[in-house]
């Protein structure tokens, strides 16, 4: 909300109010905008980054990814029951009180069919208010990682949602429009004052935020302007038009770092980049192979893995800022081990032999669906893969499009072969299994459906013996390594560029947290 300077003119009993420019403005850019402002409609990094300034969860993470209290001051577990003690005196941006009723409503909303967070709250069977500031959450058996799972499940005002007909989340895959897509009412540190999707979003500090004065951040206003073109994005930073670039072009990092008044920072990201192959459908939509699906044959999937030279992608495309892998989850996540993380290697002759054994010695055609404004050098990675697969006779047509059009293809299961990146906010493999490897996973567009992996996914949701749980996770990942439903490329390395008068702590989940950002 704009702060007002009030001048009283006593003789006329007149008050004149004029807005004062915010002192500390953060002008922030990256290649793509938030997909929606509905806090439960899209579980996607830049969307979470935006909504996380407006809405809050019961539990959050700091820049070191350590669990921290947010709208819950504390929590305890007893068997299948978690008790959350809510922060008192918290208000939504419209002035309504935050109470247990809103927690019950928000978890119900997150469990809805149109929610992109339903896997995170799937274990919850009931939420009960013990009083206005205490909730009891019962799960389907003991859930040892519930606080980890709900860090991105934002709390919504029940009354506001009912009044504006947004009780259910937006159906993003079907391009539904709703009041919550462009209008907000959270408890967070920033309030949206204007929203022009893909152009400019302006947020101003919430003067009534419960955490005001408790965090080091001193940002009064955020101006977020997505810039799709990489050269334009870095030029905006070099010229001083913006203060912070979330995803500067990797080839320009040295230039940014050597420019007076600018600096860069890097860290390994908790995100893996990979290709999905639809092995569940009987006949691929975009292939010249009729009557059968080449991806159903593990030899074809292995050949694709061996044909892609991940070391070359690391060296040439990623400027060294990636870690080639054979896993779709990164170090730092429970379940990642050096043995499982070791790349399959690059072996064209073996790949050609496997293709011939599978009956595709002459190759086949296929379309690769790729975003061009989501991940570091996403389109360039796809272009490199096209050239590499051609060496084993596979003709790949590349369809590189903005993420807003790309992701619905995956969610609606209309893609044969696609790029996806996956972060793990829970730092636990269950998150990856439930979304990407379980037969019913909402982002599993590969059709992969292994009964044992499904069983392990269900079991580890309630297994509290850490040693046993770790062994089960390892078993599942070894099955996945053998069956190769995905084609892992690498784990990303984050690089941020910024004006050197800003202290913006980098986080491995690629989420800037303005409550910790200091303008000097």
C-alpha positions as CSV (number, residue, x, y, z in Angstrom):
1,X,0.0,0.0,0.0
2,X,1.2,3.5,-0.8
3,X,2.5,5.4,2.2
4,X,0.9,8.9,2.4
5,X,2.3,12.2,3.6
6,X,-0.5,14.2,5.1
7,X,-0.4,18.0,5.3
8,X,-3.1,19.6,7.4
9,X,-4.1,23.1,6.5
10,X,-5.7,24.2,9.7
11,X,-7.4,27.3,8.5
12,X,-9.4,25.4,5.9
13,X,-9.5,22.2,7.9
14,X,-8.3,20.5,4.7
15,X,-6.1,17.5,4.5
16,X,-4.0,16.9,1.4
17,X,-2.6,13.4,0.8
18,X,0.2,12.7,-1.6
19,X,2.0,9.5,-2.3
20,X,5.7,9.3,-1.4
21,X,8.0,7.3,-3.7
22,X,9.2,4.1,-2.1
23,X,12.8,4.4,-0.9
24,X,14.1,1.0,-1.7
25,X,12.8,-0.4,-5.0
26,X,13.9,-3.8,-6.4
27,X,13.6,-4.0,-10.1
28,X,13.6,-7.7,-10.9
29,X,13.5,-9.6,-14.2
30,X,13.7,-13.1,-15.6
31,X,12.8,-14.7,-18.8
32,X,9.2,-15.8,-17.9
33,X,6.3,-14.5,-15.8
34,X,4.3,-16.2,-13.1
35,X,1.8,-18.4,-14.9
36,X,-1.0,-17.4,-12.5
37,X,-1.6,-15.7,-9.2
38,X,-3.9,-18.4,-8.0
39,X,-1.7,-19.9,-5.2
40,X,-2.8,-23.5,-5.8
41,X,-3.1,-23.7,-9.6
42,X,0.6,-24.1,-10.7
43,X,3.4,-25.7,-8.8
44,X,6.1,-24.0,-10.9
45,X,9.2,-22.1,-9.8
46,X,8.7,-18.6,-11.0
47,X,5.0,-18.8,-10.1
48,X,5.9,-19.9,-6.6
49,X,8.5,-17.1,-6.4
50,X,5.8,-14.5,-7.2
51,X,3.0,-16.0,-5.1
52,X,5.4,-16.5,-2.1
53,X,5.7,-12.7,-1.7
54,X,1.9,-12.4,-1.5
55,X,0.8,-15.6,0.2
56,X,2.3,-17.6,3.1
57,X,2.3,-21.2,4.3
58,X,2.3,-22.7,7.7
59,X,6.0,-23.7,7.4
60,X,8.6,-22.1,5.1
61,X,12.3,-22.3,4.3
62,X,15.0,-19.7,4.6
63,X,17.7,-19.1,2.0
64,X,19.7,-22.1,3.4
65,X,16.5,-24.2,2.9
66,X,16.2,-24.7,6.6
67,X,12.6,-25.2,7.8
68,X,11.2,-22.2,9.6
69,X,7.9,-21.2,11.1
70,X,5.7,-18.9,9.1
71,X,2.0,-18.8,9.8
72,X,2.4,-21.6,12.3
73,X,4.7,-20.7,15.2
74,X,5.3,-24.3,16.2
75,X,4.2,-27.9,15.4
76,X,4.4,-31.3,17.0
77,X,3.6,-34.9,15.8
78,X,2.1,-37.8,17.6
79,X,1.6,-40.8,15.4
80,X,-0.7,-39.9,12.6
81,X,-1.6,-36.5,14.1
82,X,0.2,-33.2,13.6
83,X,-0.7,-30.2,15.7
84,X,0.0,-26.7,14.4
85,X,-0.1,-23.7,16.7
86,X,-1.0,-20.7,14.5
87,X,0.5,-17.2,14.7
88,X,-1.9,-14.8,16.4
89,X,-2.8,-11.3,15.1
90,X,-2.1,-12.1,11.5
91,X,-4.4,-10.4,9.0
92,X,-5.0,-10.8,5.3
93,X,-4.4,-7.9,3.0
94,X,-8.0,-6.9,3.1
95,X,-8.0,-6.8,6.9
96,X,-9.7,-10.1,7.6
97,X,-8.2,-12.2,10.5
98,X,-6.3,-15.3,9.7
99,X,-7.7,-18.2,11.7
100,X,-7.9,-22.0,11.8
101,X,-10.9,-21.8,9.5
102,X,-8.7,-20.5,6.7
103,X,-6.2,-23.4,7.2
104,X,-8.9,-26.0,6.9
105,X,-10.2,-24.3,3.8
106,X,-6.8,-23.9,2.2
107,X,-5.9,-27.6,2.7
108,X,-9.2,-28.6,1.2
109,X,-8.6,-26.3,-1.7
110,X,-5.1,-27.7,-2.2
111,X,-6.5,-31.2,-2.4
112,X,-9.0,-30.3,-5.2
113,X,-8.7,-32.0,-8.6
114,X,-7.6,-28.7,-10.2
115,X,-4.9,-28.1,-7.7
116,X,-1.3,-28.7,-8.7
117,X,-0.4,-29.3,-5.0
118,X,-2.6,-32.3,-4.4
119,X,0.3,-34.7,-4.2
120,X,1.8,-32.7,-1.3
121,X,-1.4,-33.0,0.8
122,X,-2.5,-36.4,-0.4
123,X,-1.7,-38.0,3.0
124,X,-4.0,-35.5,4.9
125,X,-7.4,-37.1,5.8
126,X,-8.7,-34.4,8.0
127,X,-8.0,-31.0,9.4
128,X,-9.8,-29.9,12.6
129,X,-9.8,-26.6,14.4
130,X,-9.1,-27.1,18.2
131,X,-9.6,-23.4,18.6
132,X,-9.1,-20.3,16.4
133,X,-5.3,-20.6,16.5
134,X,-4.7,-24.4,16.8
135,X,-5.3,-27.0,14.1
136,X,-5.0,-30.8,14.2
137,X,-4.0,-32.5,11.0
138,X,-4.6,-36.2,10.7
139,X,-2.7,-38.2,8.0
140,X,-3.3,-41.6,6.5
141,X,-0.7,-43.2,8.8
142,X,2.3,-41.4,10.4
143,X,3.8,-38.9,7.9
144,X,7.4,-38.1,8.9
145,X,7.8,-35.4,6.2
146,X,4.5,-33.4,6.4
147,X,6.1,-30.1,7.3
148,X,8.5,-30.5,4.3
149,X,5.6,-31.2,2.0
150,X,3.5,-28.1,2.9
151,X,6.1,-25.3,2.5
152,X,4.5,-24.3,-0.8
153,X,0.9,-24.8,0.3
154,X,-0.2,-21.2,0.7
155,X,-3.1,-20.1,3.0
156,X,-6.1,-18.5,1.4
157,X,-8.9,-16.5,3.1
158,X,-12.0,-18.6,3.1
159,X,-14.4,-15.6,3.1
160,X,-12.6,-13.9,0.2
161,X,-12.5,-17.1,-1.9
162,X,-16.2,-17.7,-1.3
163,X,-17.2,-14.1,-2.1
164,X,-15.2,-14.2,-5.4
165,X,-16.2,-17.7,-6.5
166,X,-12.7,-19.1,-6.3
167,X,-13.3,-21.9,-3.8
168,X,-11.6,-24.3,-6.3
169,X,-8.2,-23.5,-7.8
170,X,-8.0,-22.4,-11.4
171,X,-7.9,-25.2,-14.0
172,X,-4.7,-24.1,-15.6
173,X,-4.4,-26.9,-18.1
174,X,-7.8,-25.9,-19.6
175,X,-6.9,-22.2,-19.6
176,X,-9.7,-21.3,-17.1
177,X,-10.0,-17.7,-16.1
178,X,-11.0,-16.9,-12.5
179,X,-10.9,-13.9,-10.1
180,X,-7.8,-15.5,-8.4
181,X,-5.8,-15.5,-11.6
182,X,-5.1,-11.7,-11.4
183,X,-6.4,-10.8,-7.9
184,X,-4.9,-11.7,-4.6
185,X,-5.5,-11.6,-0.8
186,X,-2.7,-13.1,1.2
187,X,-1.0,-12.5,4.5
188,X,2.4,-12.0,3.0
189,X,5.0,-9.2,3.1
190,X,3.9,-7.7,-0.2
191,X,0.6,-6.6,-1.8
192,X,0.0,-6.6,-5.5
193,X,-0.8,-3.0,-6.7
194,X,-0.8,-3.7,-10.4
195,X,-0.7,-6.7,-12.6
196,X,-0.1,-6.8,-16.4
197,X,0.8,-10.5,-17.2
198,X,4.0,-10.8,-19.2
199,X,4.6,-7.1,-18.9
200,X,4.9,-5.7,-15.4
201,X,3.8,-6.7,-11.9
202,X,4.2,-4.1,-9.1
203,X,4.2,-5.1,-5.4
204,X,4.4,-2.8,-2.4
205,X,5.4,-3.6,1.2
206,X,2.5,-4.7,3.4
207,X,2.5,-2.1,6.2
208,X,0.5,-4.5,8.4
209,X,2.6,-7.6,7.9
210,X,3.2,-9.6,11.0
211,X,6.9,-10.0,10.3
212,X,7.7,-6.4,9.8
213,X,10.9,-5.5,11.6
214,X,11.8,-9.2,12.3
215,X,13.7,-9.8,9.1
216,X,16.7,-8.0,7.6
217,X,15.0,-7.1,4.3
218,X,14.4,-3.4,3.6
219,X,12.6,-3.5,0.2
220,X,9.6,-1.2,0.0
221,X,8.6,-2.0,-3.6
222,X,9.2,-4.7,-6.2
223,X,8.8,-4.1,-9.9
224,X,8.9,-7.4,-11.8
225,X,9.2,-7.2,-15.5
226,X,9.8,-10.4,-17.5
227,X,12.2,-10.1,-20.5
228,X,12.1,-13.1,-22.7
229,X,15.2,-12.2,-24.9
230,X,18.4,-13.1,-23.2
231,X,20.5,-10.3,-24.7
232,X,17.9,-7.7,-23.8
233,X,17.8,-9.1,-20.2
234,X,21.5,-8.7,-19.7
235,X,21.5,-5.3,-21.4
236,X,18.9,-4.1,-19.0
237,X,21.1,-5.1,-16.1
238,X,24.2,-3.5,-17.7
239,X,22.4,-0.3,-18.3
240,X,20.9,0.0,-14.8
241,X,17.4,-0.5,-16.0
242,X,17.0,-3.4,-13.6
243,X,18.7,-4.4,-10.4
244,X,18.4,-8.1,-10.4
245,X,18.4,-10.8,-13.1
246,X,17.3,-14.2,-11.9
247,X,18.6,-16.0,-15.0
248,X,21.3,-14.1,-16.7
249,X,22.7,-15.7,-19.9
250,X,25.4,-18.1,-18.8
251,X,27.8,-16.8,-21.5
252,X,27.5,-13.3,-20.1
253,X,28.3,-14.0,-16.5
254,X,32.0,-13.0,-16.8
255,X,31.0,-9.8,-18.5
256,X,28.5,-9.0,-15.8
257,X,30.9,-9.7,-13.0
258,X,33.6,-7.5,-14.5
259,X,31.2,-4.5,-14.9
260,X,31.5,-1.8,-12.3
261,X,28.5,-1.8,-10.0
262,X,27.5,-5.4,-10.8
263,X,28.1,-8.8,-9.4
264,X,27.1,-12.4,-9.9
265,X,26.6,-15.4,-7.6
266,X,26.2,-19.1,-8.3
267,X,25.2,-22.2,-6.4
268,X,24.1,-25.8,-7.4
269,X,20.4,-25.9,-7.7
270,X,18.0,-28.5,-6.4
271,X,16.6,-29.0,-9.9
272,X,17.2,-31.6,-12.6
273,X,16.6,-31.2,-16.3
274,X,15.4,-34.2,-18.3
275,X,13.3,-35.5,-21.2
276,X,10.2,-37.6,-20.8
277,X,9.3,-40.4,-23.2
278,X,5.7,-41.5,-23.5
279,X,5.9,-45.3,-23.2
280,X,2.3,-45.7,-22.1
281,X,0.5,-44.8,-25.3
282,X,0.1,-47.6,-28.0
283,X,1.1,-45.4,-30.9
284,X,3.1,-42.1,-30.8
285,X,1.3,-39.1,-32.1
286,X,4.2,-37.5,-33.9
287,X,6.2,-40.5,-35.2
288,X,6.2,-42.2,-38.5
289,X,6.2,-45.6,-36.7
290,X,2.6,-46.9,-37.0
291,X,0.9,-49.5,-34.9
292,X,3.4,-49.6,-32.1
293,X,5.4,-47.3,-29.8
294,X,9.2,-47.4,-30.0
295,X,9.4,-46.0,-26.4
296,X,7.8,-49.1,-25.0
297,X,11.1,-50.9,-25.7
298,X,13.7,-50.2,-23.0
299,X,16.4,-50.7,-25.6
300,X,15.2,-47.6,-27.4
301,X,15.1,-45.6,-24.2
302,X,18.6,-46.7,-23.3
303,X,19.8,-45.8,-26.8
304,X,18.4,-42.3,-26.5
305,X,20.2,-42.0,-23.1
306,X,23.5,-43.1,-24.7
307,X,23.1,-40.9,-27.8
308,X,22.9,-37.7,-25.8
309,X,26.4,-36.4,-24.9
310,X,25.7,-34.7,-21.5
311,X,29.3,-33.8,-21.1
312,X,29.3,-31.9,-24.4
313,X,26.1,-30.1,-23.3
314,X,27.8,-29.2,-20.0
315,X,30.8,-27.9,-21.8
316,X,29.4,-26.1,-24.8
317,X,25.8,-25.2,-24.0
318,X,25.9,-24.7,-20.2
319,X,29.3,-23.0,-20.0
320,X,30.3,-25.6,-17.4
321,X,27.3,-24.7,-15.1
322,X,25.6,-28.1,-14.9
323,X,26.3,-31.6,-13.5
324,X,25.5,-34.5,-16.0
325,X,23.4,-37.2,-14.3
326,X,21.4,-40.4,-14.6
327,X,18.9,-39.3,-11.9
328,X,16.0,-36.9,-12.0
329,X,16.7,-35.6,-8.6
330,X,19.8,-33.7,-7.4
331,X,22.4,-34.0,-4.6
332,X,20.9,-32.7,-1.3
333,X,17.7,-34.7,-1.8
334,X,17.2,-37.9,0.3
335,X,17.7,-40.7,-2.2
336,X,20.4,-39.2,-4.4
337,X,23.7,-41.1,-4.1
338,X,26.9,-40.9,-6.1
339,X,26.3,-44.3,-7.6
340,X,22.8,-43.5,-8.8
341,X,23.9,-40.0,-9.9
342,X,26.6,-41.3,-12.2
343,X,25.7,-40.6,-15.9
344,X,24.9,-43.5,-18.2
345,X,27.8,-42.3,-20.4
346,X,27.9,-41.5,-24.1
347,X,28.3,-44.4,-26.5
348,X,27.0,-44.0,-30.1
349,X,28.0,-47.5,-31.3
350,X,26.1,-49.1,-28.4
351,X,23.2,-46.8,-29.0
352,X,23.0,-47.8,-32.7
353,X,23.3,-51.5,-31.8
354,X,20.4,-51.2,-29.3
355,X,18.3,-49.4,-31.9
356,X,19.0,-52.2,-34.4
357,X,18.1,-54.9,-31.8
358,X,14.8,-53.2,-31.1
359,X,14.0,-53.1,-34.8
360,X,14.7,-49.4,-35.5
361,X,18.1,-49.6,-37.1
362,X,17.0,-47.0,-39.7
363,X,15.6,-44.8,-36.9
364,X,12.3,-43.0,-36.8
365,X,10.8,-39.5,-36.6
366,X,9.6,-37.9,-33.4
367,X,8.7,-34.4,-32.1
368,X,10.5,-33.0,-29.1
369,X,8.4,-30.5,-27.1
370,X,10.6,-27.9,-25.4
371,X,10.0,-24.7,-23.4
372,X,12.0,-21.7,-24.6
373,X,11.7,-19.4,-21.5
374,X,11.8,-21.6,-18.4
375,X,15.2,-23.3,-17.8
376,X,18.8,-22.3,-18.3
377,X,19.4,-22.5,-22.1
378,X,16.4,-24.8,-22.4
379,X,16.0,-24.4,-26.2
380,X,19.7,-24.7,-26.8
381,X,19.8,-28.0,-24.9
382,X,16.9,-29.3,-27.0
383,X,18.7,-28.1,-30.2
384,X,21.8,-30.1,-29.1
385,X,19.7,-33.2,-28.4
386,X,18.2,-33.0,-31.9
387,X,21.6,-33.1,-33.5
388,X,22.8,-35.8,-31.2
389,X,19.8,-38.1,-31.8
390,X,20.3,-37.7,-35.6
391,X,23.5,-39.6,-35.2
392,X,21.5,-42.8,-34.4
393,X,19.1,-42.2,-37.2
394,X,16.3,-40.4,-35.2
395,X,14.8,-37.4,-37.0
396,X,13.6,-35.0,-34.3
397,X,11.3,-32.1,-35.1
398,X,11.8,-29.4,-32.4
399,X,8.8,-27.5,-31.1
400,X,10.2,-24.8,-28.8
401,X,7.4,-22.6,-27.3
402,X,6.8,-20.5,-24.2
403,X,6.2,-22.4,-20.9
404,X,2.6,-21.2,-20.7
405,X,1.9,-23.3,-23.8
406,X,4.4,-26.1,-23.1
407,X,3.3,-27.2,-19.7
408,X,-0.3,-27.9,-20.5
409,X,0.9,-30.4,-23.2
410,X,2.5,-32.4,-20.4
411,X,-0.4,-32.0,-18.0
412,X,-2.9,-33.0,-20.6
413,X,-0.7,-36.0,-21.8
414,X,-0.5,-34.8,-25.4
415,X,3.3,-34.9,-25.8
416,X,5.4,-37.9,-27.0
417,X,8.8,-36.5,-26.1
418,X,9.3,-33.5,-23.9
419,X,11.7,-31.5,-21.7
420,X,10.8,-30.9,-18.1
421,X,12.8,-29.6,-15.1
422,X,11.9,-30.7,-11.5
423,X,12.9,-29.1,-8.3
424,X,12.4,-30.8,-4.9
425,X,11.2,-28.4,-2.3
426,X,10.7,-31.2,0.3
427,X,14.3,-32.4,-0.2
428,X,12.9,-35.9,-0.2
429,X,12.5,-38.4,-3.1
430,X,8.9,-39.0,-2.2
431,X,8.1,-35.7,-3.9
432,X,9.7,-37.0,-7.2
433,X,8.1,-40.4,-7.0
434,X,4.6,-39.1,-6.3
435,X,4.6,-36.5,-9.1
436,X,6.8,-38.1,-11.8
437,X,7.1,-41.9,-11.2
438,X,3.9,-43.1,-9.5
439,X,1.5,-44.4,-12.1
440,X,-1.1,-41.8,-11.0
441,X,1.4,-38.9,-10.7
442,X,-0.1,-35.7,-12.0
443,X,3.1,-34.8,-13.9
444,X,3.9,-38.3,-15.1
445,X,3.2,-38.0,-18.8
446,X,5.5,-40.9,-19.6
447,X,2.9,-43.6,-18.8
448,X,5.4,-45.3,-16.6
449,X,3.6,-47.5,-14.1
450,X,5.8,-49.9,-12.1
451,X,3.8,-51.7,-9.4
452,X,6.8,-51.9,-7.0
453,X,7.7,-48.3,-7.5
454,X,4.0,-47.4,-6.8
455,X,4.1,-49.6,-3.7
456,X,7.3,-47.9,-2.4
457,X,5.9,-44.5,-3.1
458,X,2.9,-45.3,-0.9
459,X,5.0,-47.0,1.8
460,X,7.6,-44.3,2.4
461,X,4.7,-41.7,2.9
462,X,4.2,-43.3,6.3
463,X,7.5,-45.1,7.1
464,X,9.1,-43.5,10.1
465,X,12.1,-45.8,10.4
466,X,14.8,-43.7,8.6
467,X,17.0,-46.6,7.7
468,X,14.2,-48.7,6.3
469,X,12.8,-45.7,4.5
470,X,16.2,-44.9,2.9
471,X,16.6,-48.5,1.8
472,X,13.1,-48.4,0.1
473,X,13.9,-45.2,-1.7
474,X,17.2,-46.6,-2.9
475,X,15.4,-49.7,-4.2
476,X,12.9,-47.6,-6.2
477,X,15.7,-45.5,-7.7
478,X,17.6,-48.6,-8.8
479,X,14.4,-49.9,-10.5
480,X,14.1,-46.5,-12.3
481,X,17.7,-46.5,-13.3
482,X,17.3,-50.0,-14.9
483,X,14.0,-49.1,-16.7
484,X,14.9,-45.6,-17.8
485,X,11.4,-44.0,-18.1
486,X,13.1,-40.6,-18.4
487,X,16.2,-39.3,-20.1
488,X,18.1,-37.3,-17.4
489,X,20.4,-34.5,-18.8
490,X,21.8,-32.6,-15.8
491,X,21.3,-30.8,-12.5
492,X,21.3,-27.1,-13.0
493,X,23.7,-24.6,-11.5
494,X,22.1,-21.3,-10.6
495,X,23.6,-18.0,-11.5
496,X,22.1,-14.7,-10.4
497,X,23.2,-11.2,-11.6
498,X,22.6,-8.1,-9.6
499,X,23.6,-4.5,-8.8
500,X,26.3,-4.6,-6.1
501,X,24.4,-2.3,-3.8
502,X,21.9,-5.2,-3.2
503,X,22.5,-8.2,-0.9
504,X,20.3,-10.9,-2.4
505,X,21.1,-14.3,-0.7
506,X,21.0,-17.0,-3.4
507,X,19.0,-20.2,-2.5
508,X,19.4,-23.6,-4.1
509,X,15.6,-23.6,-4.9
510,X,16.0,-20.5,-7.1
511,X,13.6,-18.6,-5.0
512,X,14.6,-15.0,-4.1
513,X,13.2,-14.1,-0.7
514,X,12.7,-10.3,-0.4
515,X,12.3,-10.4,3.3
516,X,16.0,-11.2,3.4
517,X,17.0,-8.7,0.6
518,X,18.9,-5.6,1.7
519,X,19.5,-2.5,-0.5
520,X,22.6,-0.8,0.8
